[in-house]
Amino acid sequence: MAKGAEATSSRASALTDAASLALRRPANWVQLAKFCTVGASGYVVNLAVYATLLAVGVHYVLAAVGSFLVAVTNNYAWNRLWTFRRQRGHLVFQGVRFLVVSSVALAANLVFLTVLVTLGVPKLPAQAIAIALVTPWNFVANKLWSFRRQPRNV
């Protein structure tokens, strides 16, 4: 038991050290700012499509899925071209990873959205809040998995 706890403690310490180092790198802050700028454009796209779909009578959950599909396409294109341009991998592999991360974010978004609407929050503000709640996880997962740097073959 002690060895397991020791290994866990060692991994936690290594993760803390890596996070601390990452926070001191200015390039990571620039990349976060770019990701947030792209995310803000996706946020506007998402809410505009969502509001449009609601206005034509689409159920709010289906509207959230539709607006997600439009916004995720926007975000993938801009993140690949601008935010993570130096970390480009194969278009399809990165795209699939981005879609997996975004799908998990969508699932979490739908949970938050449904809870907020059930609690009486109007649908459009509820969607805005739900998107904001999943953004931090979305950035970290995309940075560390979807757009991670690939080791160079020597």
C-alpha positions as CSV (number, residue, x, y, z in Angstrom):
1,M,0.0,0.0,0.0
2,A,2.8,2.4,0.9
3,K,4.4,1.9,-2.5
4,G,1.1,2.8,-4.3
5,A,0.7,5.9,-2.3
6,E,4.3,6.9,-2.9
7,A,3.9,6.4,-6.6
8,T,0.7,8.4,-6.7
9,S,2.4,11.2,-4.7
10,S,5.4,11.1,-7.1
11,R,3.1,11.4,-10.1
12,A,1.1,14.2,-8.5
13,S,4.4,16.1,-7.8
14,A,5.6,15.6,-11.4
15,L,2.2,16.9,-12.7
16,T,2.4,19.9,-10.4
17,D,6.0,20.6,-11.6
18,A,5.0,20.3,-15.3
19,A,2.0,22.6,-14.8
20,S,4.1,25.2,-12.9
21,L,6.7,25.1,-15.8
22,A,3.9,25.4,-18.4
23,L,2.4,28.5,-16.6
24,R,5.8,30.2,-16.7
25,R,6.1,29.9,-20.5
26,P,4.9,33.1,-22.3
27,A,4.1,31.1,-25.4
28,N,1.5,29.1,-23.6
29,W,-0.3,32.3,-22.5
30,V,-0.2,33.6,-26.1
31,Q,-1.6,30.3,-27.3
32,L,-4.3,30.4,-24.6
33,A,-5.2,33.9,-25.8
34,K,-5.5,32.7,-29.4
35,F,-7.6,29.7,-28.3
36,C,-9.9,32.1,-26.4
37,T,-10.2,34.4,-29.4
38,V,-11.1,31.5,-31.6
39,G,-13.4,30.2,-28.9
40,A,-15.0,33.7,-28.7
41,S,-15.8,33.5,-32.4
42,G,-17.1,30.0,-32.0
43,Y,-19.2,31.2,-29.0
44,V,-20.8,33.9,-31.1
45,V,-21.4,31.5,-34.0
46,N,-22.8,28.9,-31.6
47,L,-25.2,31.4,-29.9
48,A,-26.3,32.9,-33.2
49,V,-27.1,29.5,-34.7
50,Y,-28.7,28.4,-31.5
51,A,-30.9,31.5,-31.3
52,T,-31.9,31.1,-35.0
53,L,-32.8,27.4,-34.5
54,L,-34.8,28.3,-31.4
55,A,-36.6,31.1,-33.3
56,V,-37.8,28.6,-36.0
57,G,-39.1,26.2,-33.4
58,V,-36.3,23.6,-33.0
59,H,-36.2,21.9,-29.6
60,Y,-33.5,23.5,-27.4
61,V,-31.4,20.3,-27.1
62,L,-31.5,19.7,-30.9
63,A,-30.7,23.4,-31.4
64,A,-27.6,23.0,-29.1
65,V,-26.4,20.0,-31.2
66,G,-26.9,21.9,-34.5
67,S,-25.2,25.0,-33.2
68,F,-22.3,22.8,-31.9
69,L,-21.7,21.3,-35.3
70,V,-21.4,24.7,-36.9
71,A,-19.3,26.1,-34.2
72,V,-16.9,23.1,-33.9
73,T,-16.2,23.3,-37.6
74,N,-15.4,27.0,-37.2
75,N,-13.2,26.4,-34.2
76,Y,-11.3,23.4,-35.7
77,A,-10.4,25.4,-38.8
78,W,-9.2,28.5,-36.9
79,N,-7.3,26.5,-34.2
80,R,-5.5,24.4,-36.8
81,L,-4.6,27.4,-39.0
82,W,-3.8,29.9,-36.3
83,T,-3.7,28.8,-32.6
84,F,-1.8,25.5,-33.0
85,R,-0.3,26.1,-36.5
86,R,3.2,24.9,-35.4
87,Q,1.7,21.7,-34.0
88,R,0.0,20.5,-37.2
89,G,-0.3,16.8,-37.5
90,H,-2.3,14.9,-40.0
91,L,-5.5,16.7,-40.9
92,V,-7.8,13.7,-40.4
93,F,-6.1,12.5,-37.2
94,Q,-6.2,15.9,-35.6
95,G,-9.7,16.4,-36.8
96,V,-10.9,13.2,-35.3
97,R,-9.2,14.0,-32.0
98,F,-10.7,17.5,-32.0
99,L,-14.1,16.0,-32.7
100,V,-13.7,13.5,-29.8
101,V,-12.7,16.3,-27.4
102,S,-15.5,18.5,-28.7
103,S,-18.0,15.7,-28.4
104,V,-17.2,15.2,-24.7
105,A,-17.4,19.0,-24.3
106,L,-20.8,18.9,-26.0
107,A,-22.0,16.1,-23.7
108,A,-21.0,18.2,-20.7
109,N,-22.6,21.2,-22.3
110,L,-25.9,19.4,-22.7
111,V,-25.9,18.3,-19.1
112,F,-25.2,21.9,-17.9
113,L,-27.8,23.3,-20.4
114,T,-30.5,20.8,-19.3
115,V,-29.9,21.5,-15.6
116,L,-29.9,25.2,-16.1
117,V,-33.1,25.2,-18.2
118,T,-34.8,22.9,-15.7
119,L,-33.8,25.3,-12.9
120,G,-35.6,28.1,-14.9
121,V,-32.7,29.9,-16.6
122,P,-33.9,31.1,-20.0
123,K,-32.5,28.9,-22.9
124,L,-30.1,31.4,-24.5
125,P,-28.4,32.5,-21.3
126,A,-28.3,28.9,-20.2
127,Q,-26.5,27.9,-23.4
128,A,-24.0,30.8,-22.9
129,I,-23.3,29.7,-19.3
130,A,-23.0,26.0,-20.3
131,I,-20.4,26.9,-23.1
132,A,-18.4,28.9,-20.6
133,L,-18.3,26.1,-18.1
134,V,-16.8,23.6,-20.5
135,T,-14.2,25.9,-22.1
136,P,-11.3,25.3,-19.7
137,W,-11.5,21.5,-20.1
138,N,-11.8,22.0,-23.9
139,F,-8.6,24.0,-24.1
140,V,-6.5,21.7,-22.0
141,A,-7.7,18.5,-23.8
142,N,-7.2,20.1,-27.2
143,K,-3.7,21.4,-26.3
144,L,-2.5,18.2,-24.7
145,W,-4.2,15.7,-27.1
146,S,-5.7,17.0,-30.3
147,F,-2.9,19.4,-31.2
148,R,0.0,18.0,-29.1
149,R,3.4,18.3,-30.6
150,Q,4.4,15.1,-32.4
151,P,7.9,13.8,-31.7
152,R,10.2,14.4,-34.7
153,N,11.7,11.3,-36.2
154,V,15.5,11.5,-36.3
